[in-house]
Structure formats: structure tokens, C-alpha cells
């Protein structure tokens, strides 16, 4: 299960960066903000998984 969650985190981070860049390119501030939010959500998910791994071992 942990591998699946880590992959979700990476996907969210990548999707967020892409959306942020697209928003910046077309001048859409709300899309850019959504991208930053998704990226932050992915970062938080990744941090949670790293913490779980630390305590598991």
C-alpha cells in the first residue's frame, strides 16, 4: 500500500507543477493557484509516507 501512496504523491506533485506552469503561461491566476495547491497536497502526502517509513523501520 505504501508504494501506491508514494506514487499518488508523485503524480499529484507533477500534475500540480504542470497546472501551475500552464496557468502562468496563459495568465490564469486561479489555475496557477490550483496547481500550487495540488503540488502542496502532493508534498504533504509524500512527507506523511516518509514519516510512516521512518517509524516502520
LINTA-V142903 format. One record per residue. N is the residue number from 1. RES is the residue in one letter. PHI is phi in radians with two decimals (none if undefined). PSI is psi in whole degrees, 0 to 359 (* if undefined). OMEGA is omega in whole degrees, -180 to 180 (NA if undefined). Layout:
<<N RES PHI PSI OMEGA> <N RES PHI PSI OMEGA>>
//
This chain:
<<1 X none 324 -177> <2 X -1.10 322 179> <3 X -1.09 323 179> <4 X -1.15 318 180> <5 X -1.18 322 178> <6 X -1.14 321 178> <7 X -1.15 321 177> <8 X -1.09 320 180> <9 X -1.10 313 180> <10 X -1.10 319 180> <11 X -1.13 317 179> <12 X -1.10 319 179> <13 X -1.09 314 -179> <14 X -1.14 317 180> <15 X -1.10 319 179> <16 X -1.12 316 179> <17 X -1.11 319 180> <18 X -1.13 316 -180> <19 X -1.15 321 178> <20 X -1.10 315 -180> <21 X -1.14 319 179> <22 X -1.13 318 178> <23 X -1.09 320 179> <24 X -1.16 321 -177> <25 X -1.15 321 -178> <26 X -1.68 358 178> <27 X 1.37 24 -180> <28 X -1.70 101 -176> <29 X -1.15 325 -179> <30 X -1.20 322 177> <31 X -1.16 321 179> <32 X -1.09 317 179> <33 X -1.14 319 177> <34 X -1.05 319 179> <35 X -1.08 317 178> <36 X -1.11 321 180> <37 X -1.13 315 179> <38 X -1.10 319 178> <39 X -1.09 319 179> <40 X -1.15 322 178> <41 X -1.10 319 177> <42 X -1.15 321 177> <43 X -1.09 317 180> <44 X -1.13 318 179> <45 X -1.11 319 180> <46 X -1.14 319 179> <47 X -1.09 320 179> <48 X -1.08 316 -179> <49 X -1.16 322 178> <50 X -1.14 320 179> <51 X -1.12 317 179> <52 X -1.08 319 179> <53 X -1.12 321 -180> <54 X -1.07 315 -178> <55 X -1.38 340 180> <56 X -1.25 324 -175> <57 X -1.65 * NA>>
//
